[in-house]
């Protein structure tokens, strides 16, 4: 009985004892499909990118996998169930090579999570979303969401290779999600316009007066409604 891992077997019939047989082996190249869920976040002090990368590895197993991230963002963490280590390369042409090293040869579906950060205070202006590149992958698809800290609004600028989608349909939603897109092509690009919201504070007051012997009392209940930017 042959094991289930055997994919091809040759059978021959020989009519005499005078025979010869040669076998040539060729290593099968793995086929990798990458699916990405990207979460961009504008905080008060940083620009954050969290990427959930799901790999579908077919035909052959792999021990290493490489992709490119933004050169001006620092890699905070890179984790996965079978990830043993990772190597961050030097910046080259605005991008940085990341090599994922697995503890053993892996195949099938594997999830890799990457956390990038760039130290930059929140403020009005343009924000070009960094793009991850996957050389050698046969198919790249996914979706992305953009969040912003209270007090700021993020509006789409120049968009290419993306299609807008309802916020409720995004698989990974944060509390301050403002934009959501589906990735249509691997070479997509997106620019966001950051706008500071004006601050508005309203107050409803309730006064209660009471008069007792020799003393007058007053109590005030205030309800504040803060919209736009938060107050300190």
C-alpha positions as a Markdown table, in Angstrom:
| # | Residue | x | y | z |
|---|---|---|---|---|
| 1 | Unk | 0.0 | 0.0 | 0.0 |
| 2 | Unk | 1.3 | 3.4 | -0.9 |
| 3 | Unk | 1.1 | 6.3 | 1.5 |
| 4 | Unk | -1.5 | 9.1 | 0.8 |
| 5 | Unk | 1.4 | 11.6 | 0.2 |
| 6 | Unk | 2.4 | 9.8 | -3.0 |
| 7 | Unk | 1.0 | 11.8 | -5.9 |
| 8 | Unk | 2.3 | 10.0 | -9.0 |
| 9 | Unk | 3.4 | 6.4 | -9.7 |
| 10 | Unk | 4.7 | 4.9 | -12.9 |
| 11 | Unk | 4.1 | 1.2 | -13.7 |
| 12 | Unk | 6.1 | -0.7 | -16.4 |
| 13 | Unk | 6.1 | -4.3 | -17.8 |
| 14 | Unk | 9.4 | -5.7 | -18.9 |
| 15 | Unk | 9.5 | -8.7 | -21.4 |
| 16 | Unk | 13.1 | -9.8 | -20.6 |
| 17 | Unk | 15.9 | -9.6 | -18.1 |
| 18 | Unk | 17.8 | -7.2 | -20.2 |
| 19 | Unk | 16.4 | -3.8 | -19.1 |
| 20 | Unk | 17.4 | -0.4 | -17.8 |
| 21 | Unk | 15.6 | 2.3 | -15.9 |
| 22 | Unk | 16.4 | 5.9 | -15.0 |
| 23 | Unk | 14.5 | 8.3 | -12.8 |
| 24 | Unk | 15.0 | 12.1 | -12.9 |
| 25 | Unk | 13.7 | 14.2 | -10.1 |
| 26 | Unk | 12.8 | 17.9 | -10.2 |
| 27 | Unk | 12.0 | 20.0 | -7.2 |
| 28 | Unk | 8.5 | 21.4 | -7.3 |
| 29 | Unk | 8.2 | 25.1 | -6.7 |
| 30 | Unk | 5.7 | 26.1 | -4.0 |
| 31 | Unk | 2.6 | 28.2 | -5.0 |
| 32 | Unk | 1.8 | 30.9 | -2.5 |
| 33 | Unk | -1.5 | 32.8 | -2.4 |
| 34 | Unk | -1.5 | 35.8 | 0.0 |
| 35 | Unk | -4.6 | 37.3 | 1.6 |
| 36 | Unk | -4.1 | 40.5 | 3.7 |
| 37 | Unk | -6.3 | 42.4 | 6.2 |
| 38 | Unk | -4.7 | 45.8 | 6.8 |
| 39 | Unk | -5.6 | 48.1 | 9.7 |
| 40 | Unk | -4.2 | 51.7 | 9.5 |
| 41 | Unk | -4.6 | 53.8 | 12.6 |
| 42 | Unk | -3.8 | 57.5 | 13.2 |
| 43 | Unk | -3.1 | 58.0 | 16.9 |
| 44 | Unk | -2.0 | 61.1 | 18.7 |
| 45 | Unk | 1.7 | 60.2 | 18.5 |
| 46 | Unk | 2.1 | 57.5 | 15.9 |
| 47 | Unk | 1.0 | 56.1 | 12.5 |
| 48 | Unk | 0.2 | 52.4 | 13.0 |
| 49 | Unk | -0.2 | 49.5 | 10.5 |
| 50 | Unk | -1.3 | 46.1 | 11.6 |
| 51 | Unk | -1.4 | 43.4 | 9.0 |
| 52 | Unk | -2.9 | 39.9 | 9.2 |
| 53 | Unk | -1.4 | 37.9 | 6.4 |
| 54 | Unk | -2.9 | 34.6 | 5.5 |
| 55 | Unk | -0.8 | 32.4 | 3.3 |
| 56 | Unk | -2.1 | 29.4 | 1.3 |
| 57 | Unk | 0.9 | 27.3 | 0.4 |
| 58 | Unk | 0.4 | 24.6 | -2.3 |
| 59 | Unk | 2.5 | 22.1 | -4.3 |
| 60 | Unk | 5.4 | 22.1 | -1.9 |
| 61 | Unk | 6.3 | 23.2 | 1.6 |
| 62 | Unk | 8.5 | 26.3 | 2.5 |
| 63 | Unk | 10.8 | 27.1 | 5.4 |
| 64 | Unk | 11.2 | 30.8 | 4.6 |
| 65 | Unk | 9.0 | 33.5 | 3.1 |
| 66 | Unk | 9.9 | 37.1 | 2.1 |
| 67 | Unk | 7.8 | 40.2 | 1.5 |
| 68 | Unk | 8.4 | 44.0 | 1.5 |
| 69 | Unk | 7.2 | 46.5 | 4.1 |
| 70 | Unk | 7.6 | 50.3 | 4.3 |
| 71 | Unk | 11.1 | 51.6 | 5.0 |
| 72 | Unk | 10.1 | 54.5 | 7.2 |
| 73 | Unk | 8.0 | 52.3 | 9.6 |
| 74 | Unk | 9.6 | 50.2 | 12.4 |
| 75 | Unk | 8.7 | 46.6 | 12.8 |
| 76 | Unk | 7.3 | 46.3 | 16.4 |
| 77 | Unk | 6.4 | 42.5 | 16.2 |
| 78 | Unk | 6.0 | 39.7 | 13.7 |
| 79 | Unk | 4.3 | 36.6 | 15.0 |
| 80 | Unk | 2.7 | 33.3 | 13.8 |
| 81 | Unk | 2.0 | 29.8 | 15.0 |
| 82 | Unk | 5.0 | 28.3 | 13.2 |
| 83 | Unk | 7.2 | 31.5 | 13.1 |
| 84 | Unk | 10.6 | 30.9 | 14.7 |
| 85 | Unk | 12.3 | 34.2 | 13.8 |
| 86 | Unk | 12.3 | 37.0 | 11.3 |
| 87 | Unk | 15.0 | 39.2 | 9.7 |
| 88 | Unk | 14.5 | 42.9 | 8.8 |
| 89 | Unk | 16.6 | 44.1 | 5.9 |
| 90 | Unk | 18.1 | 47.5 | 5.2 |
| 91 | Unk | 16.0 | 50.2 | 3.5 |
| 92 | Unk | 16.0 | 50.0 | -0.3 |
| 93 | Unk | 14.0 | 52.3 | -2.6 |
| 94 | Unk | 11.5 | 53.2 | 0.0 |
| 95 | Unk | 10.8 | 49.7 | 1.1 |
| 96 | Unk | 12.4 | 47.1 | 3.5 |
| 97 | Unk | 12.7 | 43.3 | 3.0 |
| 98 | Unk | 11.3 | 41.1 | 5.8 |
| 99 | Unk | 12.2 | 37.4 | 5.9 |
| 100 | Unk | 10.0 | 35.1 | 7.9 |
| 101 | Unk | 11.7 | 32.0 | 9.2 |
| 102 | Unk | 9.5 | 29.0 | 10.1 |
| 103 | Unk | 10.5 | 26.4 | 12.7 |
| 104 | Unk | 9.9 | 23.6 | 10.2 |
| 105 | Unk | 8.7 | 23.1 | 6.7 |
| 106 | Unk | 5.1 | 24.4 | 6.4 |
| 107 | Unk | 2.3 | 24.1 | 3.9 |
| 108 | Unk | -1.4 | 24.7 | 3.8 |
| 109 | Unk | -2.9 | 27.8 | 5.4 |
| 110 | Unk | -0.7 | 29.8 | 7.7 |
| 111 | Unk | -1.3 | 33.2 | 9.5 |
| 112 | Unk | 1.4 | 35.8 | 10.0 |
| 113 | Unk | 0.7 | 39.0 | 12.0 |
| 114 | Unk | 2.9 | 42.1 | 11.6 |
| 115 | Unk | 2.8 | 45.3 | 13.6 |
| 116 | Unk | 4.4 | 48.5 | 12.1 |
| 117 | Unk | 4.7 | 51.9 | 13.7 |
| 118 | Unk | 6.0 | 55.3 | 12.6 |
| 119 | Unk | 6.5 | 58.1 | 15.2 |
| 120 | Unk | 4.6 | 61.1 | 13.9 |
| 121 | Unk | 2.2 | 63.3 | 15.8 |
| 122 | Unk | -1.4 | 63.6 | 14.5 |
| 123 | Unk | -2.0 | 66.7 | 12.4 |
| 124 | Unk | -3.8 | 68.0 | 9.3 |
| 125 | Unk | -2.3 | 67.1 | 6.0 |
| 126 | Unk | -1.8 | 64.2 | 3.6 |
| 127 | Unk | -1.1 | 60.6 | 4.6 |
| 128 | Unk | 0.0 | 58.1 | 2.0 |
| 129 | Unk | -0.9 | 54.6 | 3.2 |
| 130 | Unk | 2.2 | 52.3 | 3.1 |
| 131 | Unk | 1.8 | 49.2 | 0.9 |
| 132 | Unk | 3.0 | 45.7 | 1.5 |
| 133 | Unk | 4.5 | 43.9 | -1.5 |
| 134 | Unk | 4.6 | 40.1 | -2.0 |
| 135 | Unk | 7.0 | 39.0 | -4.8 |
| 136 | Unk | 6.5 | 35.5 | -6.0 |
| 137 | Unk | 2.9 | 35.2 | -4.8 |
| 138 | Unk | 0.5 | 34.1 | -7.5 |
| 139 | Unk | -2.5 | 35.9 | -6.0 |
| 140 | Unk | -2.8 | 38.8 | -3.6 |
| 141 | Unk | -6.2 | 40.0 | -2.3 |
| 142 | Unk | -7.7 | 41.4 | 0.9 |
| 143 | Unk | -9.2 | 44.5 | 2.4 |
| 144 | Unk | -8.1 | 47.5 | 4.6 |
| 145 | Unk | -9.6 | 49.9 | 7.1 |
| 146 | Unk | -8.5 | 53.3 | 8.3 |
| 147 | Unk | -9.1 | 54.6 | 11.8 |
| 148 | Unk | -8.3 | 57.9 | 13.5 |
| 149 | Unk | -8.1 | 59.2 | 17.0 |
| 150 | Unk | -11.0 | 61.4 | 18.2 |
| 151 | Unk | -10.7 | 65.0 | 16.9 |
| 152 | Unk | -9.5 | 64.0 | 13.4 |
| 153 | Unk | -11.4 | 63.0 | 10.3 |
| 154 | Unk | -9.7 | 60.9 | 7.5 |
| 155 | Unk | -11.1 | 61.4 | 4.0 |
| 156 | Unk | -10.0 | 59.5 | 0.8 |
| 157 | Unk | -7.7 | 61.4 | -1.5 |
| 158 | Unk | -6.2 | 59.8 | -4.7 |
| 159 | Unk | -7.2 | 56.1 | -4.8 |
| 160 | Unk | -6.0 | 53.4 | -7.2 |
| 161 | Unk | -6.7 | 49.7 | -7.2 |
| 162 | Unk | -9.2 | 49.9 | -4.4 |
| 163 | Unk | -13.0 | 49.8 | -4.2 |
| 164 | Unk | -14.8 | 51.4 | -1.3 |
| 165 | Unk | -16.9 | 49.1 | 0.9 |
| 166 | Unk | -19.4 | 49.6 | 3.9 |
| 167 | Unk | -17.7 | 49.8 | 7.3 |
| 168 | Unk | -19.9 | 47.1 | 8.6 |
| 169 | Unk | -18.6 | 44.5 | 6.1 |
| 170 | Unk | -14.9 | 44.9 | 7.1 |
| 171 | Unk | -13.7 | 41.7 | 8.8 |
| 172 | Unk | -11.5 | 43.6 | 11.3 |
| 173 | Unk | -13.2 | 46.7 | 12.7 |
| 174 | Unk | -11.8 | 49.1 | 15.4 |
| 175 | Unk | -13.7 | 51.5 | 17.6 |
| 176 | Unk | -12.7 | 54.6 | 15.5 |
| 177 | Unk | -13.0 | 53.1 | 12.0 |
| 178 | Unk | -13.7 | 55.8 | 9.4 |
| 179 | Unk | -12.8 | 54.2 | 6.0 |
| 180 | Unk | -12.9 | 50.7 | 4.5 |
| 181 | Unk | -11.7 | 49.4 | 1.1 |
| 182 | Unk | -11.4 | 46.1 | -0.8 |
| 183 | Unk | -8.1 | 45.5 | -2.5 |
| 184 | Unk | -8.6 | 44.8 | -6.2 |
| 185 | Unk | -5.0 | 44.8 | -7.5 |
| 186 | Unk | -1.6 | 44.1 | -5.8 |
| 187 | Unk | -0.1 | 47.4 | -7.0 |
| 188 | Unk | -2.8 | 49.5 | -5.2 |
| 189 | Unk | -2.2 | 53.0 | -3.7 |
| 190 | Unk | -4.2 | 55.3 | -1.5 |
| 191 | Unk | -3.7 | 58.8 | -0.1 |
| 192 | Unk | -5.7 | 60.1 | 2.8 |
| 193 | Unk | -6.5 | 63.7 | 3.8 |
| 194 | Unk | -6.4 | 64.3 | 7.5 |
| 195 | Unk | -8.6 | 67.1 | 8.8 |
| 196 | Unk | -8.8 | 68.4 | 12.4 |
| 197 | Unk | -12.4 | 68.7 | 13.7 |
| 198 | Unk | -13.5 | 71.9 | 15.4 |
| 199 | Unk | -14.4 | 71.6 | 19.1 |
| 200 | Unk | -17.9 | 72.2 | 20.2 |
| 201 | Unk | -19.1 | 72.1 | 23.9 |
| 202 | Unk | -22.7 | 72.5 | 25.0 |
| 203 | Unk | -24.0 | 72.3 | 28.5 |
| 204 | Unk | -27.5 | 71.8 | 30.0 |
| 205 | Unk | -27.9 | 73.0 | 33.6 |
| 206 | Unk | -30.5 | 72.2 | 36.2 |
| 207 | Unk | -30.7 | 74.4 | 39.3 |
| 208 | Unk | -32.5 | 73.4 | 42.5 |
| 209 | Unk | -33.1 | 75.9 | 45.2 |
| 210 | Unk | -34.3 | 75.1 | 48.7 |
| 211 | Unk | -34.9 | 77.4 | 51.7 |
| 212 | Unk | -34.7 | 76.2 | 55.3 |
| 213 | Unk | -34.8 | 78.0 | 58.5 |
| 214 | Unk | -31.9 | 80.5 | 58.5 |
| 215 | Unk | -30.2 | 78.9 | 55.4 |
| 216 | Unk | -30.7 | 79.0 | 51.6 |
| 217 | Unk | -29.4 | 76.1 | 49.5 |
| 218 | Unk | -28.8 | 75.8 | 45.8 |
| 219 | Unk | -27.7 | 72.6 | 43.8 |
| 220 | Unk | -26.7 | 72.6 | 40.1 |
| 221 | Unk | -26.5 | 69.6 | 37.8 |
| 222 | Unk | -24.6 | 70.1 | 34.6 |
| 223 | Unk | -24.6 | 67.8 | 31.5 |
| 224 | Unk | -21.9 | 68.5 | 29.0 |
| 225 | Unk | -22.0 | 67.5 | 25.4 |
| 226 | Unk | -18.6 | 67.5 | 23.6 |
| 227 | Unk | -18.5 | 67.0 | 19.9 |
| 228 | Unk | -15.7 | 67.2 | 17.4 |
| 229 | Unk | -12.4 | 67.3 | 19.2 |
| 230 | Unk | -12.1 | 66.0 | 22.9 |
| 231 | Unk | -11.4 | 68.4 | 25.7 |
| 232 | Unk | -8.9 | 68.0 | 28.6 |
